[in-house]
Amino acid sequence: MTDPNNASSTPRDDENASAPADSELPLLQQGDPEAERLNSEKIDELAHAARDAGVDDIATQTALWKEVFSLERWFFIPRGDMDAMADVQPLAVVVDEQPMLLAFTSPERARQSAITLGLTDEEAAHVLAVPSEGMVESADGYSKVGLQGVLFDYGWTGFYAPLGQLGPIRSHSLAN
């Protein structure tokens, strides 16, 4: 797959209709913006190092994913009826003909990306915060509806993982 940050992306028309029914995605609780910014910057450095080193450099890949899975929450751009939280799902886009969930390492990055993708300021003010472990548990459901992967920090570093590999990547990264 090419660099996702250089690919065109289009929101999926069916992102809400086909999302797993059992997902309960909480709206963001206020966190520490400075800590979130520093976490994102650290992950950016690791993502650049992993991209430069290549996929065969297991140690560098592991360091990146260890930081990603060490985040308490991943942040998403919500789509759906905000008054009916059961209908709210993370935004999915098509990148290089692959439907992917967009995940962010900070709520601010999710908001900025939402605006870049054409959402209104009001729509961009809403962010979903999902425990990273819960997202791994939901990955199979998203795979079953045709989503291929999760793309992190689209517009910044844009690294990704196939949804079906999130569990094994998490287990390996946190064990090392």
N, C-alpha and C positions, 0 to 999 in steps of 0.2 A: 504494500500500500504506500502511496506517496505521502509526503508530509501533509498531514491534515490541515495545517494552518494555511497552506497554499491552495487547497482544494476549494471548490465551490460547495456551499452547503445550502440546503433547502429544508425548511421545517416539514416534517411528515404531516400529511393531512389526517392520517388515522391514529395519531399518537395517543389520543385519549380513548378512542373506541376499543383499542386492542390491548390496553395496559392490564396487567394482572389485577384482578378484583380484590385480592387480599392485601394490597399495599395500603398502608396507612402512613402517609408522609406528613410529618409535622411542619408547621410554619416555623421560621427561624426565631429562636430565642436570642436575644442580644448577647453577643460574646465580646471578647476583647479584640477590637479591631487591629491593634498594634501586633498582638501575638499572631493573629490570623495573617497579617501582612508578612511578618517574618517567616512564618511557616511556608507561605506561598513562595517567597523568594528562595528559601532553602530548597524547596522542591523544584523550582525553576533551575537552580544550579545543578541539581542531580539529574534532571531531565536532559539538560544540555550535555552533561557528561555522559549520560547513557546513550544519547543520540550519537555523540562523537565516537564513543567506544564501540558501538554496534551491539547487536543482540547476542553475540557470542560471549561478551564480557559479562558473565553471570554475576560477579561481585558488584559491578556498577549497577546492573539492572536490579539486583536484590536491594541495594542501598536505596534506590529510588522508591521501589515499591514498599519497602519497610516504612519509609516516611509517609507515604500515601496511606497505608493501612494503619499507621499510628495516629492519624488524624481521628479525633473523636467522631467528627461528622464530615460528610461530603455535602456540597451545596448544589442545588439544581434550580433551573428556571421552571416554575410551575406553569402548567397549562390546564385549563378546565375551569369549572365553576368554583370560584373561591368561596362562595356561600355554602357549597356542598363539598366539604373536604374529601369525602369518599370518591369524588369524581376527579380530583386533582392528581395529575401525574407529571413526572419530569418531562421536559421538552426533549423530543427526539429529532434529529436532523439526518439528512442523507449526505455522507461525505464519501466521495469516490464510489458512488453507487452502493454504499454500505450504510444501512440505518443504524444510528448510534445514539445513545443517551449522552447528553452533555453534562459533565460533572465539573465542579469547581472546588478549588482548595480554600476559597474564602467567599463569603456572601457578597463582598464588594465586586469580586470578579464575575460572579453570576449576574449581578445587576448591570455591570458595564457591558457584558456580553449580550444581555437581553436587549439593551438599547441598540447596540450594534446590529443585532438581528432584526430590528424594526419594531420592537415592542414599545408601547408608550411608557412614559415615565411612571404612570400609575401601575401599569402591569409589571414594570421592572422593579417596583418597590417591594414586591412579594418574592420571597426566596424560600425554597424548601431546604430544610436541614435534615439529613438522614444519617443515622449512625452507619459508619462504614461497614460494620459487621452485618447490619440489617440489609444493606444493599447487596452484599455477597449472597445472603440467603434468598433475596428476591431475584437474583440473576437468572435462574432457570425459568421463572415465569416470563421475564422479558424476552428471553431467547425463544420461548414457545410462540410468542406473537411476532417473531421475525426480526427483532433487533439483534444486531451482530456484536456490538461492543459498547464500551464506555470510553468516551473521549474526554480527557481531563484538560482543563484550562485552555479551551479553544480560544485562539487569539493571542495566547502567550506562548506556551510550549507545545501544547497539542499532542501529548503522548496518550496512548490508548492501550486497552487490553480487550481481548475477546471476552464476552460475558461468560462463556463456559469455562474460561480459565481463571476467573477471579478467585474462586476458592483455592485452587492449587497455588496460585501466585501468593495469596495471602498466607497460606500455611507455610510455604517455603520461606517467604520474606520474614515473617515474624519468628520463625524458628532459628534464623541465622543472624 
